[in-house]
Amino acid sequence: MKDIMDRITIDEKLLNGKPSIRGKRISVQTILEFLSAGETTENILKQFPSLEKEDITACLQFATKLMDKNFIIRDVA
């Protein structure tokens, strides 16, 4: 988990507290959306030259760790 948190940062002053990559204005969500749309790591790195391949891997690991939790969906009035 330490390797992930070296690359994924959460700062309430940046991107309204959304997880971002190494304090940049690039959110984990953005990278995951690109991946889910079928973009390759190589294409993402071309679009975001300040990123490293390990940043994209950390995004996937971060999402995997989040899904390791149990969630209960409740109706809200």
N, C-alpha and C positions, 0 to 999 in steps of 0.2 A: 504493500500500500504506500510505503514511503516514496518509491519511484514515481507512482502516480501523482502524489501530492507535490512532488518537486516540479511537475509539469502543469498540473491543474491547480489553479488558484481561485479562491473565492474572496472577493473584496467588495463590501457593500458600496464602496465609492466607484466601482468599476462595473459597468453593465448591469446596474441595479442589483448587484449581488449574485448574478448568474455565474456559474463556473466558467472560467476562461482559461486560455492557454498561456502560461507563464506571464500573467499580468498584462497580456496584450488585449486589445479590443476585439478579439476573435473568441467567440463563445464555443464551448464544447457542443452545444446544440447545433450551431452552424455547421461544424465539421460532421456531426452525425447526420444531419439533413443531406449534406452533399453525398456522403457514403450511401445513405438509404436511397438516394436518387440514382445510384449506379456509377457515381464518379469514382475514378481510381485514385489511389494515394498519390500517384505521380501527377495527375491533373490538379489535385487539390494543392499540392506543393507548388505547382506552377502559378496557380491563382493567388496563393499566399506565400510568397517567397521567404518571409521571415519565419515560417514554420519548418520544423524538422520531422522526419518520418516518425521519430519516437513520440512526437506530440500527438500524432494521429492515433498511434497505438495506445497512448495514455487515455485518449478520449474513449476508445472502445473499452479499455479496462475499467475506466470510471463508470461507464454505463453498466457494465457487467456487475460491478460491485453494488450499484444501486438496485439492480434487479435481484440481488441476493437477499433482499429484505422482504418481509411479509407486509402486505398492504390490505387494508379493509376499506371498502367503498361504502360510504353511508350517505343516505339522502339528507340534504340540507334544506331546511324549511325556507 
